Amino acid sequence: MEAYLDNSATTPCLEQVRDIVVKTMMEDYGNPSSRHQKGVDAEHYLREAREKIAATLKVKEKEIFFTSGGTESNNWALIGSALANRRAGRHIVTTAVEHAAVLMPLQFLEEQGFRVTYLPVDRYGQVDPRQAAEAVDQDTILVSIMMVNNEVGALEPVEEISRLAKEKNPSLLFHVDAIQAYGKMRILPKRMGIDLLSVSGHKIHGPKGIGFLYVNEKAKLRPLILGGGQQRGMRSGTDNVPGAAGLGVAAALAYQDLEETRARLFARKEQMIQGLRKLPDVFVISKEGEEGAPHIVSAAFPGVRSEVLLHALEERKIYVSSGSACSSNKKLPVSSVLQELHLKGELLESTLRFSFSRFTTEEEIDYCLKNLAELLPVLRRYRRR
């Protein structure tokens, strides 16, 4: 048996996504900038994908811009908005547990003279909205808060943070990294006070190498990629028609049966957490139930290094990830997510992340738990020697 429990890293493509990607690569392969019929046909796929994505967010189609993925979307949102609004101020507020695709652009902006405040989090990885609002001043031009933490599944109160921050400074822009949230929860940027929203296709059973950035039509954003003037001059480069078409299909399907998918994910999450709690000396880091994301469980296994346990599970065709994998770059301006949660040394070294998709089965969870029960005593004895 095989158990793929690393869906926060990437997800398998849906068959419907595969089919439209192949069609736009092999049959309707025109360049959407061309004026002949092949180009018109290709442009139709882009327009249709924008319509599908905009419908999931209840926003305007012209507010959706295709990118190469979540990293580009985050970079563009942060650097583009900072450069476009620097005359209004040079202060940015974020959290200490953001993904590297947010932290590294912010480090770059600090080198350009911007001032960044990194908010602390509680033991579950959540930010206090009042503390976030207190960090805002009249020099603040941007607040960037991830919706779901990629390592521990912390669900950040972005709507409340946006409301409090904009009460203090109505002119600031509010950016949300929704890469782990989109397709797993209802997101309504207009109602939630979100001006910029980053999404990646391959996290929702879409293609790799495609994502989008939602940009409120009133937000000032500077283009970072210049050239042929595609996407209304905001993001130049030949449009990735197969990627966009596939992303549009994946987005529509993700929200077609969202509540059913969420219920299934929460059931797998509960199954995993309850199973982990039955194992000796296991520390569950993620919040249970709907107070956390539906698809991520982080847990520490004291006495076994995470890499050792990861590869032991891999030998049995169980695929998970190290909880600190995205925070291991020592050049980051803040500590890792797990360090920010104030976990002690042995817990830091023994954390794994289990993440699920709509296709994750009860049998996969049971298989993983069964093998953990077998492996942990053996690996712990080996470690003590």
C-alpha positions, 0 to 999 in steps of 0.5 A: 500500500502507498500513503501520500500525506504530503499534500501541502507540498503538492497535489496530484493533478485532476484528470479534468485538469490534465485533459485541458492542459493537454488540449491547449498544448497539442490542439489549441496551442496558439499564442493569445497575443496573436491576432489570428484565430489560433490566438483568439482561441487561446485568449478564450481559455484565459478569459474563461479561467479568469471567470472561473477563478473570479467566481470563487472569490466573488471579485471582478475578472480584471482583478485576477492576474496569472503568475508563475506560482505562489512565490511570484505572487507573493514577491509581486504583492510585497515588492510591487505594492511597497515600491508603488506606495513608498511615498506614503510610507515605508513601514510593513507589518507581517508575522514571524511565521511566514513562508520564505516567499514572503520573508525573503522579499521583505528582507530585500525591502529592508535592504531598500530602506523599508521598516518591517515589524515581525509579529510573534505568535502563540504556541499554536502559531496564531497572531493576536489581532490586537497586537497586529493593530498596535504595530500599525502606524501612519507610516504603515503601507502594507500588512501581510498575514498568511491565512494558513501556516504551511508547517503547522496549519495555524489559521490566522484571523485575517479578517479581524486583523484587516479590520483593526489595522484599517481602522487605525490606518485606512490607506494601508494595503492588506496582503494575504498569502492564501496558498495553503487556504485557497480551495480549503475554505471560503475566501471573500476578499471584498468582505474580508478587507483583503487587497492582495491575495496569492494562490498557487495552482499545484496546491489544489490539484492544478498544474505546477508553474501557475498561480494568480494574484488577486489585486483589488482594482483600487490598489496601487501595484507596480509591475515587476516583469516588463516586456510585451505588455501582457495582462494589461501591462501588469505582468509581461511575458507570453501567457501560460495558457495550458497552466491558466486553463488547468488552474481555472478548472481546478479552482472551479472544481475545488469550490464546486463541493467545498463543504463536502471536501472540508468535512472529509478533510476534517474527518481525516485530520481528527482520525490522524490526531486521535491516532497519534494521541494513542502512541506513546510520547507523541506531541501534537502541535496543530490545533484540533478541529475547526480552530486550525486548517482542515488538512494539516497535522504537525506532530513531534516524536521525541527520541527520533530525528525527523529525517530518520522517521521520514525516511523510515516511513518512506521505505514503507511508501508513506510520504510525509514532510519534515515540519521545519523544511521550509524554515531551514534557510539560516539567511531568513531574517527571523527564526523558524516557525517551530522555534517561534512556537517555543518548542524545545530542542528535542521537539524541534528535531523530531517534528513531521507534517502530515497533510491531506487532500480530498483524495486521502482515505481512512485506509491511508491514515490507518496505514500510516498510524500502524507503521508509526506504532511499529517504527517508533519503539525500534527507532527510539531504541536505536537512538539510545544506543 
